């Protein structure tokens, strides 16, 4: 495994908590996973989602705060304001 490293982690996709090793290339980019052979939950196995646990890191930047659509553009806001806007929209849809 020259130029590669791995780090023990937990699968993020469900509440089972399967153990896996995130595989990194020499440039630091995550490029795969391996199941934790002796992990007491997963016992060396992963489901299809677990095998793809490294992929979200490749999707690009993530949102760090809520956004509310305002006149066609998404505007940063607070969580309370975003939840109020969502509740108002749901009430409008139900009406």
N, C-alpha and C positions, 0 to 999 in steps of 0.2 A: 504494500500500500504506500509506495513512495509518493510523497507530495500530497498525501491525503491525510485527513484526520477525522475522528469521529467523536461525538459527544452524546452521552446518555441523556435521554429526554423521555417525555411522556407524550403519547399521541394526543393531539388537541381536538379530535373530531367527535368524541362522545364521552360519556362518564365512566367508561370501563377503566381507563388509565393504563392502557397497554404500554409496555416499555419498548423503546426503540432507540437506535443509535442514528443520529443525524450525521450524514457523510458530507464532508467538505472537500472540495478540490483544493489544489495548492494556492489558488487565488482567493480562497475564503468563501467562495460561492457554494451554497448547499446544492448538492446534486444527486442525492439519493438517501435512502434509509435502509437499515438492516434491523430485523427484529432482535430484541434482547433474549437470547437463548434461555437464560435462567430466570427471567422475570416471572414472578408468581401469578400475575394476571394473564399475560399473553402466552407464556410458555414457549417462546420461540416462533410465534405465529403473528401475522398481521392480516387484517381485512383489507379490502381494496382501498378504502379510505386511508388506512394506516400506511400503505405502501406509497401513497401520494402526500404524506405529511410534510415533505420538504417543499412542495410546489407553491404554497401561498407566499413564501419568501421571494419567489421569482415574479410575482404578479405586479410588482412596482410599489409605489408609495401608497400608504394607507391613510384614511381619514383620521385626524386626531381630535376633531371636535364636530359636533352636529352642524348640519347645514339645513337651511330652510329655503325653499324656492320662493323667490320674490320677483315677480315680473319677468319670469323666464330665466333668471340666473340664480344660482345657488349662493346664498349669503351665510357666512359663519354666524353662529348664534350660541346661546347657552342651552344646557339641557332642559331647564324649566321652560324656556321659550319654545324649544323644538317640540317638547311634549304637548304644550298648549296648542301649537299649530297643528300637530297630528290629531289631537282630540277634536279641534274645530273642524278639520277636514272630514274626519269620520262622521261627526254629527251632520255635516252638510250632505255627505253621501247617503246616510241613512234617511235623511229627510226627503 
